[in-house]
């Protein structure tokens, strides 16, 4: 098993959830060469996954336009076939990911017996049923590898490496925003891809104000993409003083990792930064509504998950079908602030 390809194209949290599985793969096959097919937007995250030889960009944008589709399609397939992989593991479980795994021509193509898109399993030469006791995505991915290799199941939560260049840039960003070196701060991530996952900015502001009422010296860094900058500004406007810095759109992937590593804790909706922080062993306070934390929440015992007790919780809807968004008013901001204070002090 000398050449192995991992297929996990997106999203950020899903990619992080495959890190322990790859760690087990590398442990059991130390002489193997492991490549990863991924959306270029998330390629920077793979620098933190030890043992990856080559990152192969998946041309998602090019494949979505007729003018660039055929060169991108055949170019990617040609590159994958030329690698002559011995085995390909599709952690994504979609028809698209399964097709590109199959197109490599590898002798062994592995995936889940019950993938996200059921027809995908017909493109695998080997598919594995995951026992019900393995609930979290990290456990399922790792169990797939252990069954594929015929080895004992074990979760390997390795310490992610420090990328010196990204650390230096992260420190520069924090310094420019007024954060003194070595002084504690908390991170906030108010963005999310699903509208139903986004708690209102007023909730984040309430939590910050309650934290400041107990600790007037507390500092906060709001993280996200440029599109999250409006949310960051709304939180800052609702909180008097200069305790909050808007870093949205100012960090690349590496700087995001390093700032989350440096922070005392993270308050976030269910989004990519939750899983980065958890992988870095930075405590997370996560807000969950339409998704199920047992399956895709922050992995580990140091984190706090807040989720309202409603009949519709775990609906997996991108938009609230009831048009009331009751889950966003079902969490006590005071309890979240207390949790944040506890984590910031320790």
C-alpha positions as CSV (number, residue, x, y, z in Angstrom):
1,X,0.0,0.0,0.0
2,X,2.6,2.5,-1.1
3,X,0.5,5.3,-2.7
4,X,-2.8,6.4,-1.1
5,X,-5.2,9.1,-2.1
6,X,-7.6,10.7,0.4
7,X,-10.8,12.2,-1.2
8,X,-12.4,14.7,1.1
9,X,-13.0,17.8,-1.1
10,X,-14.9,19.9,1.4
11,X,-16.1,21.4,3.7
12,X,-13.6,22.8,6.3
13,X,-15.1,21.0,9.3
14,X,-15.4,17.7,7.4
15,X,-11.8,17.9,6.3
16,X,-10.7,18.4,9.9
17,X,-12.8,15.4,10.9
18,X,-10.6,13.2,8.7
19,X,-7.3,14.2,10.3
20,X,-7.4,11.4,13.0
21,X,-8.3,8.8,10.3
22,X,-5.2,9.9,8.3
23,X,-3.1,9.7,11.5
24,X,-4.1,6.1,12.0
25,X,-3.5,5.4,8.3
26,X,0.0,6.8,8.6
27,X,0.7,5.0,11.8
28,X,-0.2,1.6,10.3
29,X,1.4,2.3,6.9
30,X,4.5,4.5,7.8
31,X,6.2,4.0,4.5
32,X,3.1,5.0,2.4
33,X,2.8,8.2,0.4
34,X,-0.5,10.0,1.1
35,X,-2.0,12.6,-1.2
36,X,-5.3,14.5,-0.7
37,X,-7.8,15.7,-3.3
38,X,-9.3,18.9,-1.9
39,X,-11.0,22.2,-2.8
40,X,-8.2,24.8,-3.1
41,X,-10.1,27.0,-0.6
42,X,-9.3,24.5,2.1
43,X,-5.8,23.4,1.0
44,X,-4.2,25.6,3.6
45,X,-5.8,23.4,6.4
46,X,-3.9,20.4,5.1
47,X,-0.6,21.9,6.1
48,X,-1.7,21.0,9.6
49,X,-2.3,17.3,8.8
50,X,1.0,15.5,9.3
51,X,2.0,13.0,6.7
52,X,0.4,14.5,3.6
53,X,2.9,14.3,0.7
54,X,1.0,16.3,-2.0
55,X,-2.2,18.3,-2.1
56,X,-4.1,17.9,-5.3
57,X,-6.5,20.8,-6.0
58,X,-10.0,19.9,-7.0
59,X,-11.1,22.4,-9.7
60,X,-14.6,23.1,-8.4
61,X,-14.9,26.6,-10.0
62,X,-13.6,25.4,-13.3
63,X,-15.9,22.5,-13.4
64,X,-18.9,24.8,-12.9
65,X,-18.3,26.7,-16.1
66,X,-18.8,25.2,-19.6
67,X,-15.8,27.1,-21.0
68,X,-13.4,25.5,-18.5
69,X,-15.2,22.3,-17.7
70,X,-13.6,19.9,-20.2
71,X,-9.9,21.0,-19.7
72,X,-10.4,20.9,-15.9
73,X,-12.3,17.5,-16.0
74,X,-9.9,15.6,-18.2
75,X,-6.8,17.3,-16.7
76,X,-7.8,16.3,-13.2
77,X,-8.6,12.7,-14.2
78,X,-5.3,12.5,-16.1
79,X,-3.3,13.7,-13.2
80,X,-5.0,11.3,-10.8
81,X,-4.5,8.3,-13.1
82,X,-0.8,9.2,-13.6
83,X,-0.3,8.9,-9.9
84,X,-1.0,5.2,-10.0
85,X,-2.5,5.0,-6.6
86,X,-2.7,1.6,-4.8
87,X,-5.7,2.6,-2.8
88,X,-8.2,5.5,-2.7
89,X,-10.4,6.3,0.3
90,X,-13.5,8.4,-0.3
91,X,-14.5,10.0,3.0
92,X,-16.9,12.4,1.3
93,X,-19.5,9.9,0.1
94,X,-21.0,11.9,-2.7
95,X,-21.4,10.8,-6.3
96,X,-18.9,13.5,-7.4
97,X,-16.2,12.4,-4.9
98,X,-16.9,8.7,-5.6
99,X,-16.6,9.3,-9.4
100,X,-13.2,10.9,-9.1
101,X,-12.0,8.2,-6.7
102,X,-13.1,5.6,-9.3
103,X,-11.5,7.5,-12.1
104,X,-8.0,7.0,-10.6
105,X,-8.1,3.4,-11.7
106,X,-6.7,2.3,-8.4
107,X,-7.0,-1.4,-7.5
108,X,-8.8,-0.6,-4.2
109,X,-11.4,2.1,-3.8
110,X,-12.8,2.3,-0.4
111,X,-15.9,4.1,1.0
112,X,-18.8,3.8,3.3
113,X,-21.5,1.2,2.7
114,X,-24.1,3.9,3.5
115,X,-22.5,7.1,1.9
116,X,-24.3,10.4,1.9
117,X,-25.4,9.8,-1.7
118,X,-26.4,6.1,-1.8
119,X,-25.4,5.4,-5.5
120,X,-21.8,6.4,-4.6
121,X,-21.2,3.0,-3.1
122,X,-21.5,1.3,-6.5
123,X,-18.2,3.0,-7.5
124,X,-16.3,1.5,-4.6
125,X,-14.5,-1.8,-4.9
126,X,-14.8,-2.1,-1.1
127,X,-17.4,-0.5,1.1
128,X,-17.6,-0.8,4.8
129,X,-20.5,-0.7,7.2
130,X,-19.9,1.4,10.3
131,X,-21.3,0.0,13.5
132,X,-23.9,2.2,15.2
133,X,-21.7,2.8,18.3
134,X,-19.5,5.0,16.1
135,X,-21.5,8.2,16.0
136,X,-19.2,11.2,15.5
137,X,-17.8,11.9,12.0
138,X,-14.3,11.5,13.5
139,X,-15.1,8.0,14.8
140,X,-16.8,7.0,11.5
141,X,-13.8,8.1,9.4
142,X,-11.3,6.4,11.7
143,X,-13.4,3.2,11.9
144,X,-13.4,3.1,8.1
145,X,-9.6,3.1,8.1
146,X,-9.4,0.5,10.8
147,X,-11.7,-1.8,8.9
148,X,-9.9,-1.2,5.7
149,X,-6.6,-2.1,7.2
150,X,-7.9,-4.8,9.5
151,X,-6.4,-3.0,12.6
152,X,-7.7,-2.0,16.0
153,X,-9.8,1.1,16.2
154,X,-8.2,4.0,18.0
155,X,-8.7,7.7,17.8
156,X,-5.4,9.6,17.4
157,X,-5.8,13.2,18.3
158,X,-2.4,14.4,17.5
159,X,-1.1,17.9,18.4
160,X,-1.2,19.9,15.2
161,X,2.1,21.4,14.1
162,X,2.9,25.1,14.4
163,X,3.5,26.7,11.0
164,X,6.1,29.3,11.8
165,X,5.2,31.7,9.0
166,X,1.5,31.6,9.8
167,X,2.3,32.1,13.5
168,X,4.4,35.1,12.8
169,X,1.6,36.6,10.6
170,X,-1.0,35.8,13.2
171,X,1.0,37.6,15.8
172,X,1.3,40.6,13.5
173,X,-2.4,40.7,12.9
174,X,-3.1,40.5,16.6
175,X,-0.5,43.2,17.4
176,X,-2.0,45.6,14.8
177,X,-5.4,45.1,16.4
178,X,-4.1,46.1,19.8
179,X,-3.6,42.7,21.4
180,X,-0.5,42.7,23.6
181,X,1.8,39.7,23.3
182,X,0.9,37.0,25.7
183,X,-2.2,38.6,27.0
184,X,-5.3,36.4,27.1
185,X,-8.2,36.9,24.7
186,X,-11.2,34.9,23.5
187,X,-12.2,34.3,19.9
188,X,-15.7,34.8,18.5
189,X,-16.9,33.3,15.1
190,X,-20.5,34.6,14.4
191,X,-20.6,33.3,10.8
192,X,-22.0,30.1,9.3
193,X,-22.9,28.8,5.9
194,X,-26.5,27.9,6.9
195,X,-28.8,30.8,7.9
196,X,-30.4,28.4,10.5
197,X,-27.0,28.0,12.2
198,X,-26.4,31.7,12.7
199,X,-27.3,33.1,16.2
200,X,-28.1,36.8,15.9
201,X,-25.4,39.3,16.5
202,X,-27.4,40.6,19.5
203,X,-26.9,37.3,21.3
204,X,-23.1,37.4,20.8
205,X,-23.1,41.1,22.0
206,X,-25.2,40.1,25.1
207,X,-22.6,37.4,26.0
208,X,-19.7,39.8,25.6
209,X,-21.3,42.4,27.8
210,X,-22.0,39.9,30.5
211,X,-18.4,38.7,30.4
212,X,-17.2,42.3,30.6
213,X,-19.4,42.9,33.6
214,X,-17.4,40.3,35.5
215,X,-14.0,40.9,33.8
216,X,-13.6,44.5,32.5
217,X,-10.2,43.6,31.0
218,X,-11.4,40.8,28.8
219,X,-10.5,41.0,25.1
220,X,-12.2,39.5,22.1
221,X,-11.2,38.8,18.5
222,X,-14.0,38.3,16.0
223,X,-12.9,35.9,13.2
224,X,-14.4,35.0,9.9
225,X,-14.4,35.8,6.2
226,X,-14.9,39.3,4.7
227,X,-18.6,38.5,4.4
228,X,-18.7,38.2,8.2
229,X,-17.4,41.7,8.8
230,X,-20.9,43.2,9.0
231,X,-21.8,40.8,11.8
232,X,-18.5,41.7,13.6
233,X,-19.3,45.4,13.2
234,X,-22.8,44.9,14.6
235,X,-21.4,43.2,17.7
236,X,-18.8,45.9,18.2
237,X,-21.5,48.7,17.9
238,X,-23.6,47.0,20.6
239,X,-20.7,46.7,23.0
240,X,-19.2,49.9,24.4
241,X,-15.5,50.4,24.7
242,X,-12.7,48.9,22.7
243,X,-12.6,45.3,24.0
244,X,-13.4,43.8,20.6
245,X,-11.3,43.7,17.4
246,X,-12.8,42.8,14.0
247,X,-10.3,40.4,12.3
248,X,-12.8,39.2,9.7
249,X,-11.3,38.9,6.2
250,X,-7.8,39.6,7.6
251,X,-6.6,36.0,8.1
252,X,-5.7,33.3,5.7
253,X,-6.2,29.7,6.7
254,X,-2.9,29.4,8.5
255,X,-3.4,32.6,10.5
256,X,-6.9,31.5,11.4
257,X,-5.4,28.3,12.8
258,X,-2.7,30.1,14.8
259,X,-5.0,32.7,16.2
260,X,-7.4,30.0,17.4
261,X,-4.4,28.2,18.9
262,X,-3.4,31.4,20.8
263,X,-6.9,32.1,22.1
264,X,-8.2,31.0,25.5
265,X,-11.5,29.8,24.0
266,X,-13.8,30.2,21.1
267,X,-17.5,31.1,21.1
268,X,-19.0,30.1,17.8
269,X,-21.9,28.9,15.7
270,X,-21.7,25.4,14.2
271,X,-19.0,26.3,11.6
272,X,-15.5,25.5,10.5
273,X,-13.6,27.4,13.3
274,X,-15.3,25.1,15.9
275,X,-13.5,22.1,14.4
276,X,-10.2,23.9,13.9
277,X,-10.2,25.0,17.6
278,X,-11.2,21.5,18.8
279,X,-8.4,20.0,16.7
280,X,-6.0,22.5,18.3
281,X,-7.4,21.6,21.7
282,X,-8.6,25.1,22.3
283,X,-11.8,25.0,24.4
284,X,-15.0,25.7,22.3
285,X,-18.4,27.0,23.3
286,X,-20.6,26.0,20.4
287,X,-24.2,27.0,19.6
288,X,-26.1,24.2,17.9
289,X,-29.7,24.2,16.6
290,X,-30.4,22.4,13.3
291,X,-27.4,20.1,13.5
292,X,-26.6,17.2,15.9
293,X,-23.5,17.8,18.1
294,X,-23.1,14.1,18.8
295,X,-22.4,13.6,15.1
296,X,-20.5,16.8,14.1
297,X,-19.9,18.8,17.3
298,X,-16.5,19.7,18.7
299,X,-14.8,16.5,19.6
300,X,-13.4,16.1,23.1
301,X,-14.3,16.6,26.8
302,X,-13.1,20.2,27.2
303,X,-15.8,21.8,25.1
304,X,-19.3,23.1,26.0
305,X,-22.2,22.7,23.6
306,X,-25.4,24.7,24.1
307,X,-28.5,23.5,22.3
308,X,-32.2,24.4,23.1
309,X,-34.7,21.8,24.1
310,X,-37.2,21.9,21.2
311,X,-39.0,19.3,19.2
312,X,-37.6,20.6,16.0
313,X,-33.9,20.6,17.1
314,X,-31.7,18.6,14.7
315,X,-33.9,19.4,11.7
316,X,-30.9,19.6,9.4
317,X,-32.7,22.5,7.5
318,X,-30.6,25.3,6.1
319,X,-33.5,27.7,6.8
320,X,-36.0,27.6,9.6
321,X,-39.1,25.9,8.1
322,X,-41.2,27.3,10.9
323,X,-40.0,30.9,10.2
324,X,-39.7,31.5,13.9
325,X,-36.1,30.5,14.6
326,X,-37.1,29.6,18.2
327,X,-33.8,27.9,18.8
328,X,-32.0,31.2,18.6
329,X,-33.9,32.5,21.6
330,X,-33.7,29.2,23.5
331,X,-30.3,29.6,25.0
332,X,-29.5,31.7,28.0
333,X,-26.8,34.2,27.2
334,X,-25.9,34.4,30.9
335,X,-25.1,30.7,31.0
336,X,-22.9,31.0,27.9
337,X,-21.1,34.0,29.5
338,X,-20.4,32.0,32.6
339,X,-19.0,29.2,30.6
340,X,-16.8,31.6,28.7
341,X,-15.6,33.3,31.9
342,X,-14.6,29.9,33.3
343,X,-12.6,29.0,30.2
344,X,-10.9,32.4,30.0
345,X,-9.8,32.2,33.6
346,X,-8.3,28.7,33.2
